[in-house]
Amino acid sequence: MAPEVFSTFAAAIARAPEVLECHMIAGGFDYLVKARVGDMDAYRTFLSDVLMALPGVRETHTYPVMEEVKNTVHLPL
């Protein structure tokens, strides 16, 4: 993919209020996006109007959270 595709993606994700986190990762896909929406209708809108509208996005995988087991940003040093 052309470098501008990555910068376009990053800029759009940075503007999306639904996105809590976004990480470029190694492996089977390029980015891991953590988003929070109010319901499935809002998710479908986010998916179609934001993610799938971006150049270079060919597919997505959705993993809904069923239970939060641990959520911390504290790293013992």
N, C-alpha and C positions, 0 to 999 in steps of 0.2 A: 504494500500500500504506500501511496505517496505520503510524505511527511505532513502535508497540510491536512490530510484526513485525520491524523491524530490530534493536531492542534484544534481543528474544528470540533471534534468530539469533546476534547477537554474543556473548551470554552462553553459549549452548550451544557455540559454536565455541571460546570461551575455555576451556571445561571439557574439551574433547575432547583426550585425550593424543596422538592420531594427528596432530593439526594442528600443523604447524611454523610456518606463516604464513597470514595471512588479510588480504586487502586489499579495501576497497571501491573499485571502479573505474568508469570511464565506458566506455560502449560497449554491446555486445550483451548483456551480463549484468551483474549487480550486484556480485558478489564473485568474487575469485580465491582459492581455497583450496589451499594446498600441504600435502599430508598424506603421511605415510610409514606403510606397513603391511607386515606380514611376508609376505603372500601374497594371492592373489586372493580367497580365502575371507574373509580379514580385511577386504579392501576392500569386498566385497559386504555384509558385516555393518555396516561403517562407513556405507556409502551408505544402506542401508535403515533402520538403527536410529538414526542420527544425522542425516544430511543430509535425506533424504526425509521424515523424521518431523517436520521443522520446518514451522511455518505459513509460507506464502508461497513455499516451494520447489516449483516446478512442474517443473523439469527440471535436469539436470546434464550436463556434458560432461567426459569423462575424457581426459587426455593423459598416458599413462605415459612416464616418462623411460627412454630407451634408452641414453643415454650422457651423462655430465656433461662438458661442454666447458669451462666456467668456473664457479667458485663462490667469490665473494669478497664481503666486506663493506667492504673497504678503498676509500675514496674519496679520490683525491689532491686536496689543497686547495692 
